[in-house]
């Protein structure tokens, strides 16, 4: 279980480094990118909630 924890942290840090290198070459400010990605994740979670309820037989 700890191996999975460490592997997940390693993958997340690797992806964060790749994302930072992609953002360094663009003109998007980091703050607005973080705001947009947070809002996008929230909207995605709101959109899939009815689907999850249907999968569990609650709909």
Secondary structure, 3 states (H helix, E strand, C coil): CHHHHHHHHHHHHHHHHHHHHHHHCCCCCHHHHHHHHHHHHHHHHHHHHHHHHHHCCCC
